[in-house]
């Protein structure tokens, strides 16, 4: 009985020590806009996106900003239908957000129309 209890405590201690490391390794990666992005009419397309990270989409023009959670891509590509632009508009395919009000993220691809 003592050996089982001791083993259970060792396993629990090991998990407690390694858990923060496991969480940290899944955190945000450095900003890297290695993908490409293009706009054709009301469709924004990207390629070269990571296949192992959540992809979000952000847009901004002179009067507003918006963002959508897209999901994961198995082939590194994504196309998004967007509203008609209101002047110069910037589009970004980004990582999950963190920090105050989701203000921090890594940019995977960016383009303007």
C-alpha positions as CSV (number, residue, x, y, z in Angstrom):
1,X,0.0,0.0,0.0
2,X,2.8,2.4,0.9
3,X,4.6,1.8,-2.4
4,X,1.4,2.6,-4.4
5,X,0.9,5.8,-2.4
6,X,4.5,6.8,-2.9
7,X,4.4,6.1,-6.6
8,X,1.2,8.1,-6.9
9,X,2.8,11.0,-5.1
10,X,5.9,10.8,-7.4
11,X,3.8,10.8,-10.5
12,X,1.7,13.8,-9.2
13,X,4.8,15.7,-8.3
14,X,6.3,15.0,-11.8
15,X,3.2,16.2,-13.5
16,X,3.1,19.4,-11.3
17,X,6.7,20.2,-12.3
18,X,6.3,19.5,-16.0
19,X,2.9,21.0,-16.6
20,X,4.0,24.6,-16.8
21,X,6.7,23.6,-19.3
22,X,4.1,21.8,-21.4
23,X,1.8,24.8,-21.3
24,X,4.6,27.2,-22.1
25,X,5.7,25.1,-25.2
26,X,2.2,25.6,-26.6
27,X,2.2,29.3,-26.2
28,X,2.4,31.9,-29.0
29,X,5.2,31.6,-31.5
30,X,7.3,34.6,-32.6
31,X,5.7,36.9,-35.2
32,X,6.4,35.6,-38.6
33,X,4.5,36.7,-41.7
34,X,5.8,33.9,-43.8
35,X,2.6,33.2,-45.7
36,X,1.2,35.1,-48.6
37,X,-2.2,36.9,-48.9
38,X,-4.2,38.3,-51.8
39,X,-7.5,40.1,-52.4
40,X,-9.8,39.5,-55.3
41,X,-13.1,41.3,-55.2
42,X,-14.6,40.5,-51.8
43,X,-12.5,37.4,-51.1
44,X,-9.2,37.4,-49.2
45,X,-7.0,34.3,-49.6
46,X,-3.9,33.2,-47.9
47,X,-1.4,30.4,-48.3
48,X,1.6,29.3,-46.3
49,X,-0.4,29.4,-43.0
50,X,0.7,27.1,-40.2
51,X,-1.4,23.9,-40.0
52,X,-0.8,23.3,-36.3
53,X,-2.2,26.6,-34.9
54,X,-5.5,28.3,-34.6
55,X,-6.0,30.9,-37.4
56,X,-7.9,34.1,-36.7
57,X,-8.7,36.7,-39.4
58,X,-8.5,40.5,-38.8
59,X,-9.4,43.4,-41.0
60,X,-9.4,47.2,-40.6
61,X,-10.2,50.3,-42.6
62,X,-10.5,54.0,-41.9
63,X,-13.7,53.5,-39.9
64,X,-13.7,50.1,-38.2
65,X,-11.8,47.0,-37.2
66,X,-13.1,43.4,-37.1
67,X,-11.9,39.9,-36.4
68,X,-13.2,36.3,-36.8
69,X,-11.9,33.1,-35.4
70,X,-11.5,30.7,-38.4
71,X,-10.1,27.5,-37.0
72,X,-7.3,25.1,-38.2
73,X,-6.2,24.5,-41.8
74,X,-4.9,21.1,-42.9
75,X,-3.2,22.5,-46.0
76,X,-2.0,26.0,-45.0
77,X,-4.6,27.8,-47.1
78,X,-7.8,29.8,-46.3
79,X,-10.2,32.0,-48.2
80,X,-12.6,34.5,-46.5
81,X,-15.5,36.5,-47.9
82,X,-15.3,40.0,-46.6
83,X,-17.6,43.0,-46.8
84,X,-16.9,45.7,-49.5
85,X,-13.9,47.7,-48.4
86,X,-14.4,51.2,-47.1
87,X,-11.2,52.9,-48.4
88,X,-7.8,51.4,-47.9
89,X,-8.3,48.1,-46.0
90,X,-5.7,45.8,-44.3
91,X,-6.4,42.1,-43.8
92,X,-4.3,39.8,-41.6
93,X,-4.4,36.0,-40.9
94,X,-3.1,35.8,-37.3
95,X,-2.4,33.4,-34.4
96,X,-4.6,33.1,-31.4
97,X,-4.5,36.3,-29.3
98,X,-3.3,36.9,-25.8
99,X,-2.6,39.9,-23.5
100,X,-4.9,42.7,-22.5
101,X,-8.1,42.5,-24.6
102,X,-6.4,40.1,-27.0
103,X,-4.1,42.9,-28.2
104,X,-1.1,40.6,-28.9
105,X,-0.8,38.1,-31.7
106,X,1.6,36.8,-34.4
107,X,0.9,37.7,-38.0
108,X,1.1,34.8,-40.5
109,X,0.0,36.7,-43.7
110,X,-1.1,40.2,-44.4
111,X,-2.3,42.2,-47.4
112,X,-4.1,45.4,-48.3
113,X,-6.7,46.5,-50.8
